[in-house]
């Protein structure tokens, strides 16, 4: 690692906050760039702030003159913000990976191209496209915006016989994806770290539980047949190498009743379902991200016991206070100034 290495972070939410915390343990200072950054989770604790729009080229040029590497805290950072980085600056996750993760159709097309199983899906750009695709349905499906969807937002469950005109008006976008609703017994997430030399390390997988599209509970390491774990590891490495990811790549897959995996989506950044690694792994996902970008070798990802992570949303924020009263629980508050019903305010982890 070079002397006085400085990491730039595009985005100022809780993932940025936990990245700043991990970087501090390595003696690395962080410069956070985002609109309205001052009172944000990452902005409260970082070393340097740039309060500017992600498309502000003058501010970005100044920002990049002060950092050695840059990482995107969330995948909807406008690609211009990463494209502005000079050639010598290490870019995470990389422009191709960022653009791919910003479009659900592109994600699915890439997975299909790489031989990663997907549910049947259709590109939808009009009412006619939707009506034609729905003629093929013989079961439930889900209509999703191609861009800017997260935590269950931008998606509608549908079925044969539903009115395409009503659905298209409700989804309110110019490009969407219609896909079969997979009959799955679990959602599994895999996480890989990849450095600038293409070396990789894969964390033990996690089982996820959702409520209304929002992740509420994860357990790890997932107890799965060895062939399922091998397949998931192969899929995520294939995707990471193809996209030339630098940093982290998470992949969510559905585990079917027949113990096969079906691709859901990717996130080229730290992932909510792996927050348990902060206490549960010798090297957390955030530490591994820092190592990937600073030239340090990957750390040990050994796990002792079985771990749980619970997201604390705005309507149950009092659980954070209760968590402090238990010696066996680890509480992480994100420092968000406004509490909203389904907003992630923190998380709690514990070991069985």
VODO-461065 format. One record per residue: x negated, y, z of N, C-alpha, C in turn; residue in one letter. Coordinates in steps of 0.05 Angstrom, whole numbers, padded with zeros to 5 digits, always signed. Example, Ala and Ser with C-alpha at 12.3 -4.5 7.8 and 13.67 -1.06 7.14 Angstrom:
// residues 2
-00264-00114+00156-00246-00090+00156-00264-00066+00156A;-00257-00045+00142-00273-00021+00143-00258+00001+00157S;
//
This chain:
// residues 352
-00017-00024+00000+00000+00000+00000-00018+00025+00000X;-00011+00044-00018-00027+00068-00020-00023+00085+00005X;-00043+00102+00011-00042+00119+00034-00020+00140+00031X;-00006+00146+00053+00015+00167+00052+00037+00161+00032X;+00043+00135+00028+00064+00127+00009+00090+00139+00017X;+00105+00151-00002+00131+00164+00004+00152+00152-00014X;+00174+00144-00002+00196+00131-00016+00219+00151-00020X;+00229+00153-00045+00252+00169-00051+00277+00151-00051X;+00299+00161-00041+00324+00146-00040+00346+00163-00053X;+00358+00152-00075+00381+00165-00087+00406+00155-00074X;+00419+00172-00058+00442+00163-00043+00437+00167-00013X;+00458+00172+00002+00453+00179+00030+00472+00165+00049X;+00483+00142+00041+00501+00127+00059+00487+00109+00078X;+00502+00089+00088+00491+00071+00109+00468+00053+00099X;+00469+00046+00074+00447+00029+00063+00422+00046+00062X;+00424+00071+00055+00401+00089+00056+00391+00092+00084X;+00409+00095+00103+00402+00098+00131+00385+00074+00141X;+00394+00050+00135+00380+00026+00144+00354+00022+00129X;+00352+00033+00104+00327+00032+00090+00307+00051+00102X;+00316+00075+00110+00299+00094+00124+00288+00082+00150X;+00305+00069+00165+00297+00057+00190+00276+00035+00186X;+00280+00019+00165+00260-00002+00159+00233+00010+00150X;+00235+00031+00133+00210+00044+00123+00194+00056+00146X;+00208+00067+00166+00193+00079+00189+00176+00059+00203X;+00185+00034+00204+00169+00013+00217+00144+00007+00202X;+00142+00015+00177+00118+00010+00161+00102+00036+00158X;+00110+00057+00173+00096+00082+00171+00101+00097+00145X;+00124+00091+00132+00131+00103+00107+00152+00125+00111X;+00148+00148+00100+00168+00170+00102+00187+00168+00078X;+00212+00178+00082+00232+00176+00062+00243+00203+00055X;+00248+00207+00029+00259+00232+00019+00286+00224+00006X;+00308+00234+00018+00335+00227+00009+00346+00249-00009X;+00356+00240-00033+00367+00259-00052+00396+00252-00057X;+00414+00271-00051+00443+00266-00055+00458+00292-00052X;+00482+00294-00062+00499+00317-00056+00509+00315-00027X;+00512+00338-00014+00523+00338+00013+00508+00319+00031X;+00482+00320+00031+00465+00300+00045+00461+00306+00075X;+00464+00331+00083+00455+00339+00109+00466+00323+00132X;+00492+00319+00134+00504+00304+00156+00511+00275+00149X;+00500+00265+00128+00505+00237+00119+00490+00217+00136X;+00497+00192+00134+00483+00171+00150+00452+00171+00146X;+00443+00173+00121+00414+00173+00116+00402+00200+00120X;+00418+00221+00114+00408+00248+00117+00402+00256+00145X;+00416+00243+00165+00411+00250+00193+00384+00241+00203X;+00372+00221+00190+00347+00210+00202+00323+00210+00183X;+00327+00218+00158+00304+00217+00139+00284+00239+00144X;+00261+00238+00131+00240+00258+00135+00245+00283+00118X;+00255+00279+00094+00259+00302+00076+00286+00299+00061X;+00299+00322+00056+00325+00322+00043+00324+00339+00018X;+00338+00329-00003+00344+00345-00026+00374+00344-00030X;+00387+00367-00026+00416+00369-00028+00423+00380-00056X;+00428+00361-00075+00433+00370-00102+00449+00348-00117X;+00461+00355-00139+00476+00336-00155+00457+00317-00168X;+00466+00293-00173+00450+00272-00185+00442+00279-00214X;+00455+00298-00226+00448+00306-00254+00433+00332-00255X;+00425+00342-00232+00410+00368-00231+00380+00362-00238X;+00373+00367-00263+00347+00360-00273+00324+00375-00260X;+00329+00400-00253+00308+00416-00239+00302+00405-00212X;+00324+00399-00197+00321+00388-00170+00308+00360-00171X;+00316+00344-00191+00305+00317-00194+00275+00318-00200X;+00267+00337-00217+00239+00340-00224+00222+00346-00199X;+00232+00364-00183+00218+00371-00158+00217+00347-00139X;+00240+00333-00137+00242+00309-00120+00220+00288-00128X;+00219+00283-00154+00200+00262-00164+00171+00271-00161X;+00166+00296-00159+00138+00305-00154+00129+00299-00126X;+00148+00291-00109+00141+00287-00080+00143+00258-00071X;+00150+00239-00089+00153+00211-00081+00137+00193-00099X;+00130+00169-00089+00115+00149-00104+00132+00127-00115X;+00156+00124-00104+00175+00104-00113+00202+00114-00107X;+00222+00103-00122+00250+00112-00117+00268+00087-00118X;+00288+00087-00100+00308+00066-00100+00336+00077-00099X;+00355+00063-00111+00382+00072-00112+00397+00059-00089X;+00410+00075-00073+00424+00064-00049+00451+00052-00056X;+00462+00060-00079+00487+00047-00089+00485+00047-00119X;+00501+00030-00132+00498+00025-00160+00512+00045-00178X;+00527+00064-00167+00541+00083-00183+00526+00110-00185X;+00501+00110-00178+00484+00133-00183+00483+00138-00213X;+00489+00162-00223+00486+00166-00252+00459+00159-00262X;+00458+00144-00284+00432+00133-00293+00412+00155-00300X;+00421+00179-00307+00402+00201-00312+00384+00206-00289X;+00394+00202-00265+00378+00207-00241+00354+00189-00239X;+00357+00164-00248+00334+00145-00249+00317+00149-00274X;+00330+00156-00296+00315+00160-00321+00297+00184-00319X;+00302+00203-00302+00285+00226-00298+00259+00220-00284X;+00257+00197-00272+00233+00189-00257+00209+00187-00277X;+00186+00197-00270+00162+00195-00287+00153+00166-00289X;+00138+00160-00310+00129+00133-00316+00115+00120-00292X;+00098+00136-00278+00082+00124-00257+00098+00119-00231X;+00122+00129-00230+00139+00125-00206+00152+00097-00208X;+00150+00081-00186+00163+00055-00186+00193+00059-00183X;+00209+00047-00201+00237+00051-00202+00253+00026-00193X;+00270+00029-00174+00286+00007-00163+00315+00015-00165X;+00332-00003-00177+00327-00030-00186+00316-00031-00215X;+00312-00008-00228+00305-00008-00256+00330+00002-00272X;+00325+00015-00294+00347+00028-00309+00366+00007-00321X;+00355-00015-00332+00373-00036-00343+00390-00049-00322X;+00379-00055-00299+00394-00067-00278+00416-00048-00267X;+00409-00022-00265+00428-00003-00255+00452+00000-00274X;+00446+00002-00300+00468+00006-00320+00485-00019-00322X;+00473-00042-00319+00488-00067-00321+00507-00069-00297X;+00498-00063-00273+00515-00065-00249+00537-00044-00249X;+00535-00023-00265+00555-00002-00265+00579-00009-00282X;+00578-00032-00296+00600-00039-00314+00607-00068-00311X;+00631-00074-00302+00639-00102-00297+00639-00119-00322X;+00645-00106-00345+00644-00121-00370+00615-00128-00377X;+00598-00109-00374+00569-00114-00380+00558-00136-00361X;+00566-00135-00336+00558-00156-00317+00567-00184-00327X;+00592-00186-00334+00603-00212-00343+00590-00221-00369X;+00587-00202-00388+00574-00209-00413+00546-00219-00409X;+00531-00206-00391+00504-00214-00385+00503-00242-00372X;+00521-00247-00353+00522-00273-00340+00528-00295-00361X;+00548-00289-00378+00555-00309-00398+00532-00314-00417X;+00518-00293-00425+00495-00296-00443+00473-00314-00431X;+00470-00311-00404+00449-00326-00390+00458-00354-00382X;+00482-00362-00388+00491-00389-00381+00502-00391-00353X;+00507-00369-00340+00519-00369-00313+00549-00371-00316X;+00562-00391-00304+00591-00395-00308+00607-00370-00300X;+00626-00363-00317+00645-00342-00311+00674-00352-00315X;+00693-00338-00302+00721-00344-00308+00727-00331-00336X;+00747-00341-00350+00755-00328-00375+00762-00299-00370X;+00754-00281-00388+00759-00253-00385+00763-00239-00412X;+00775-00215-00412+00781-00200-00436+00774-00171-00432X;+00763-00158-00452+00758-00130-00452+00784-00115-00458X;+00791-00096-00442+00817-00082-00446+00812-00052-00449X;+00821-00041-00472+00818-00012-00477+00844+00001-00484X;+00866-00014-00483+00892-00002-00490+00915-00021-00480X;+00939-00011-00481+00963-00027-00474+00964-00051-00493X;+00958-00047-00518+00959-00070-00537+00939-00091-00530X;+00914-00083-00523+00894-00102-00514+00904-00119-00491X;+00916-00105-00471+00926-00118-00447+00949-00137-00454X;+00967-00128-00471+00990-00145-00478+00980-00170-00493X;+00961-00167-00511+00950-00190-00526+00936-00209-00507X;+00920-00199-00489+00905-00216-00470+00924-00232-00452X;+00946-00218-00443+00964-00231-00424+00980-00254-00437X;+00981-00255-00464+00994-00277-00477+00979-00303-00473X;+00953-00301-00466+00937-00325-00461+00939-00335-00432X;+00951-00319-00415+00952-00326-00387+00972-00348-00381X;+00964-00367-00365+00982-00387-00355+00980-00389-00325X;+00968-00368-00313+00965-00368-00284+00960-00339-00275X;+00954-00335-00250+00948-00309-00240+00922-00298-00251X;+00921-00271-00253+00897-00258-00263+00892-00233-00247X;+00870-00219-00253+00864-00194-00239+00855-00174-00260X;+00866-00150-00260+00859-00129-00278+00842-00109-00262X;+00817-00104-00272+00799-00087-00258+00789-00064-00276X;+00784-00041-00265+00770-00020-00279+00741-00031-00285X;+00731-00024-00309+00704-00033-00315+00683-00018-00299X;+00689+00006-00290+00670+00023-00276+00681+00033-00249X;+00663+00038-00231+00669+00052-00206+00689+00038-00187X;+00688+00012-00187+00705-00003-00168+00688-00014-00145X;+00698-00013-00121+00684-00024-00098+00705-00028-00076X;+00699-00047-00057+00715-00052-00034+00745-00055-00041X;+00750-00070-00063+00778-00076-00071+00791-00054-00086X;+00777-00031-00090+00789-00009-00105+00787-00014-00135X;+00805-00003-00151+00804-00006-00180+00811-00033-00190X;+00829-00048-00176+00837-00074-00185+00866-00080-00177X;+00880-00095-00195+00908-00102-00191+00912-00132-00198X;+00924-00146-00180+00931-00174-00186+00956-00174-00204X;+00955-00192-00223+00977-00194-00242+00982-00224-00250X;+01003-00228-00265+01010-00256-00273+01026-00255-00299X;+01030-00278-00311+01046-00280-00335+01073-00268-00331X;+01082-00251-00350+01108-00239-00347+01108-00210-00337X;+01086-00201-00325+01084-00174-00316+01084-00155-00340X;+01093-00131-00336+01095-00111-00357+01068-00097-00362X;+01056-00102-00386+01029-00090-00392+01030-00059-00390X;+01051-00047-00398+01053-00018-00398+01051-00007-00370X;+01065-00020-00351+01064-00011-00323+01036-00016-00311X;+01024-00039-00318+00998-00045-00307+00977-00025-00318X;+00978-00019-00343+00958-00001-00355+00960+00027-00343X;+00985+00035-00338+00989+00062-00326+00979+00062-00297X;+00982+00040-00283+00973+00038-00255+00943+00037-00253X;+00930+00022-00271+00901+00019-00269+00887+00046-00276X;+00900+00061-00294+00892+00089-00300+00862+00092-00307X;+00854+00079-00329+00827+00080-00338+00827+00077-00368X;+00804+00082-00381+00802+00079-00410+00789+00053-00418X;+00777+00038-00398+00766+00012-00404+00768-00005-00379X;+00777-00030-00383+00782-00048-00360+00774-00076-00368X;+00776-00094-00349+00771-00123-00354+00794-00139-00341X;+00805-00157-00357+00825-00176-00346+00812-00203-00344X;+00813-00215-00320+00800-00241-00316+00818-00260-00300X;+00816-00285-00306+00830-00305-00291+00823-00303-00262X;+00843-00307-00245+00838-00308-00216+00828-00336-00209X;+00804-00337-00199+00791-00363-00194+00803-00376-00169X;+00810-00401-00170+00819-00416-00147+00794-00425-00132X;+00786-00410-00112+00761-00416-00098+00767-00421-00068X;+00748-00435-00056+00751-00440-00027+00733-00422-00011X;+00713-00411-00023+00695-00392-00009+00682-00373-00029X;+00675-00349-00019+00658-00332-00035+00630-00333-00022X;+00610-00338-00039+00582-00341-00030+00566-00318-00041X;+00548-00306-00025+00530-00287-00037+00501-00296-00033X;+00486-00290-00054+00457-00296-00054+00442-00270-00056X;+00418-00269-00045+00402-00244-00046+00373-00251-00052X;+00362-00236-00071+00335-00241-00081+00320-00214-00079X;+00294-00216-00071+00276-00194-00073+00256-00199-00095X;+00250-00178-00111+00231-00182-00134+00213-00157-00134X;+00187-00162-00137+00169-00139-00137+00161-00132-00166X;+00143-00112-00168+00136-00102-00195+00120-00122-00211X;+00109-00143-00198+00095-00164-00212+00113-00187-00220X;+00139-00185-00214+00157-00206-00221+00159-00229-00201X;+00145-00226-00179+00146-00247-00158+00173-00244-00143X;+00184-00267-00135+00210-00266-00122+00211-00283-00097X;+00230-00276-00080+00236-00292-00056+00266-00290-00052X;+00279-00313-00045+00308-00314-00042+00316-00320-00014X;+00334-00304-00003+00344-00308+00024+00363-00332+00025X;+00368-00343+00049+00388-00364+00052+00416-00351+00045X;+00434-00366+00032+00459-00355+00024+00478-00349+00047X;+00498-00332+00041+00518-00324+00061+00546-00331+00051X;+00564-00338+00070+00592-00342+00064+00607-00317+00073X;+00625-00307+00056+00639-00282+00061+00669-00286+00065X;+00681-00269+00081+00710-00269+00086+00720-00240+00082X;+00741-00237+00066+00751-00211+00059+00780-00207+00069X;+00787-00182+00071+00814-00174+00077+00821-00150+00059X;+00841-00154+00041+00849-00134+00022+00825-00123+00006X;+00808-00141-00002+00785-00134-00019+00761-00123-00005X;+00762-00120+00022+00740-00110+00037+00727-00132+00053X;+00701-00134+00051+00686-00154+00067+00689-00147+00097X;+00698-00167+00112+00702-00162+00141+00683-00180+00158X;+00674-00203+00147+00659-00222+00164+00641-00238+00145X;+00616-00241+00153+00598-00259+00139+00584-00278+00158X;+00579-00302+00149+00564-00322+00166+00541-00333+00149X;+00519-00338+00163+00495-00347+00149+00476-00361+00168X;+00459-00378+00158+00458-00388+00131+00483-00405+00125X;+00492-00403+00100+00516-00418+00091+00509-00448+00091X;+00527-00464+00102+00524-00493+00101+00537-00503+00075X;+00520-00511+00056+00529-00518+00029+00513-00542+00019X;+00525-00557+00001+00510-00579-00012+00484-00568-00025X;+00463-00583-00024+00437-00574-00035+00439-00566-00065X;+00456-00581-00080+00458-00574-00109+00472-00547-00113X;+00489-00540-00095+00503-00513-00097+00482-00491-00092X;+00466-00495-00071+00446-00475-00064+00425-00472-00087X;+00417-00495-00098+00398-00495-00120+00410-00480-00144X;+00435-00485-00150+00448-00472-00173+00449-00442-00169X;+00458-00433-00144+00459-00405-00138+00432-00391-00140X;+00411-00404-00130+00384-00394-00131+00375-00391-00160X;+00382-00410-00176+00374-00410-00205+00389-00387-00219X;+00415-00383-00213+00430-00362-00226+00419-00334-00220X;+00414-00330-00194+00405-00303-00186+00377-00297-00196X;+00359-00317-00197+00332-00312-00208+00333-00308-00238X;+00350-00323-00252+00353-00319-00280+00363-00290-00286X;+00382-00281-00271+00393-00254-00275+00372-00233-00268X;+00358-00236-00246+00338-00216-00237+00315-00214-00257X;+00306-00237-00267+00284-00236-00287+00293-00223-00313X;+00318-00230-00321+00328-00218-00346+00331-00188-00344X;+00340-00178-00321+00344-00149-00318+00319-00135-00309X;+00298-00151-00303+00272-00140-00293+00276-00123-00268X;+00292-00134-00250+00298-00120-00225+00272-00115-00209X;+00271-00092-00197+00250-00085-00178+00264-00078-00152X;+00259-00093-00130+00273-00089-00105+00291-00112-00099X;+00317-00106-00095+00336-00127-00087+00357-00131-00108X;+00367-00156-00109+00390-00162-00126+00408-00181-00110X;+00433-00173-00105+00453-00191-00093+00472-00201-00115X;+00480-00226-00112+00500-00238-00131+00522-00252-00115X;+00547-00245-00121+00569-00258-00108+00580-00279-00128X;+00585-00302-00117+00596-00324-00133+00619-00338-00118X;+00638-00348-00133+00660-00363-00121+00653-00393-00121X;+00658-00405-00098+00654-00434-00095+00681-00447-00100X;+00683-00463-00121+00709-00475-00128+00715-00500-00111X;+00739-00510-00114+00746-00535-00100+00729-00558-00107X;+00717-00557-00131+00700-00579-00141+00670-00574-00134X;+00664-00554-00118+00637-00547-00110+00620-00538-00133X;+00632-00523-00151+00617-00509-00172+00618-00479-00167X;+00599-00464-00178+00598-00435-00174+00607-00420-00198X;+00623-00399-00194+00632-00382-00215+00623-00353-00209X;+00612-00340-00228+00601-00313-00224+00623-00293-00218X;+00618-00275-00198+00636-00254-00193+00623-00227-00200X;+00602-00219-00186+00590-00193-00193+00562-00192-00180X;+00547-00171-00188+00520-00166-00178+00519-00139-00165X;+00500-00135-00147+00494-00109-00135+00464-00107-00133X;+00451-00089-00147+00421-00088-00146+00411-00069-00125X;+00416-00077-00100+00411-00060-00076+00414-00078-00052X;+00408-00067-00028+00416-00082-00003+00446-00087-00003X;+00453-00110+00009+00481-00118+00007+00493-00122+00035X;+00518-00113+00038+00533-00114+00063+00532-00142+00076X;+00534-00163+00059+00535-00190+00069+00509-00200+00080X;+00488-00185+00077+00461-00193+00088+00451-00174+00110X;+00470-00159+00122+00461-00142+00145+00453-00159+00168X;+00462-00184+00169+00454-00202+00191+00424-00207+00191X;+00411-00202+00168+00382-00207+00166+00365-00188+00184X;+00377-00166+00192+00362-00146+00208+00353-00160+00234X;+00371-00175+00247+00364-00190+00271+00358-00219+00265X;+00371-00229+00243+00370-00258+00239+00347-00269+00223X;+00333-00253+00208+00310-00262+00193+00285-00248+00203X;+00262-00262+00201+00237-00250+00209+00231-00225+00193X;+00240-00225+00168+00238-00201+00150+00265-00195+00139X;+00277-00173+00146+00304-00166+00137+00305-00158+00108X;+00329-00156+00097+00331-00147+00069+00320-00119+00065X;+00322-00102+00085+00312-00075+00082+00281-00075+00083X;+00270-00091+00100+00241-00093+00101+00230-00105+00076X;+00244-00125+00065+00236-00137+00040+00237-00117+00017X;+00257-00099+00017+00258-00078-00003+00234-00060-00001X;+00227-00052+00023+00204-00035+00027+00179-00049+00017X;+00176-00074+00024+00152-00089+00015+00151-00091-00015X;+00174-00095-00028+00175-00098-00057+00165-00073-00071X;+00171-00049-00059+00165-00024-00073+00138-00013-00065X;+00127-00021-00042+00102-00009-00032+00077-00026-00038X;+00081-00049-00051+00058-00066-00057+00050-00085-00036X;+00065-00087-00014+00060-00107+00007+00071-00134-00001X;+00058-00156+00009+00069-00182+00002+00096-00187+00016X;+00112-00205+00005+00137-00211+00018+00133-00222+00046X;+00153-00217+00063+00152-00227+00090+00166-00253+00093X;+00162-00266+00116+00175-00291+00123+00205-00287+00126X;+00221-00304+00114+00250-00302+00116+00262-00325+00132X;+00246-00337+00150+00256-00358+00167+00279-00348+00184X;+00298-00366+00189+00322-00359+00205+00324-00378+00229X;+00330-00367+00252+00334-00384+00276+00363-00383+00283X;+00377-00405+00282+00405-00407+00289+00423-00399+00266X;+00448-00394+00273+00468-00386+00253+00479-00359+00261X;+00481-00341+00242+00487-00313+00247+00514-00305+00236X;+00526-00285+00250+00551-00273+00241+00548-00243+00238X;+00561-00231+00219+00562-00202+00216+00591-00194+00212X;+00600-00174+00228+00627-00164+00226+00626-00134+00219X;+00640-00127+00197+00642-00098+00191+00663-00085+00209X;+00656-00062+00219+00675-00047+00236+00685-00023+00219X;+00711-00025+00213+00724-00004+00197+00736+00017+00214X;+00745+00039+00201+00754+00062+00216+00777+00056+00236X;+00796+00039+00228+00818+00034+00245+00811+00016+00269X;+00787+00005+00270+00778-00011+00293+00752-00002+00304X;+00747+00024+00302+00721+00035+00310+00714+00030+00339X;+00735+00026+00356+00730+00022+00384+00714-00004+00389X;+00714-00022+00369+00699-00047+00372+00669-00042+00375X;+00660-00020+00364+00631-00013+00367+00624-00008+00396X;+00642+00007+00410+00637+00012+00438+00638-00014+00454X;+00657-00031+00448+00660-00057+00462+00635-00074+00457X;+00624-00072+00433+00600-00088+00426+00576-00082+00443X;+00573-00057+00452+00551-00049+00469+00552-00063+00496X;+00576-00072+00504+00579-00084+00530+00571-00114+00531X;+00566-00125+00507+00558-00153+00505+00528-00155+00500X;+00514-00169+00517+00485-00172+00514+00477-00188+00490X;+00496-00204+00479+00490-00221+00457+00497-00209+00430X;+00506-00184+00429+00514-00171+00404+00496-00148+00398X;+00491-00144+00372+00474-00122+00362+00492-00102+00347X;+00493-00078+00356+00511-00058+00345+00496-00038+00327X;+00507-00033+00304+00496-00014+00285+00517+00007+00279X;+00513+00031+00287+00532+00053+00280+00520+00069+00257X;+00536+00077+00238+00526+00090+00214+00525+00121+00216X;+00536+00132+00237+00535+00161+00240+00553+00177+00222X;+00574+00164+00211+00592+00179+00193+00609+00199+00209X;+00612+00222+00198+00625+00244+00212+00655+00242+00212X;+00666+00229+00191+00695+00227+00189+00703+00197+00190X;+00724+00192+00206+00734+00165+00209+00759+00162+00191X;+00758+00141+00173+00781+00135+00156+00788+00106+00160X;+00813+00099+00155+00823+00072+00162+00806+00049+00152X;+00799+00048+00126+00784+00026+00116+00755+00033+00110X;+00746+00054+00122+00718+00063+00118+00700+00047+00136X;+00677+00038+00126+00658+00023+00142+00643+00043+00160X;+00647+00039+00186+00635+00057+00206+00611+00045+00219X;+00608+00019+00217+00585+00005+00229+00588-00025+00226X;+00570-00040+00237+00573-00069+00238+00561-00080+00263X;+00569-00105+00269+00559-00119+00293+00549-00146+00284X;+00527-00155+00294+00517-00182+00288+00513-00197+00314X;+00515-00223+00312+00509-00240+00336+00501-00268+00326X;+00488-00282+00344+00478-00309+00338+00495-00330+00353X;+00501-00352+00340+00515-00374+00354+00499-00386+00376X;
//
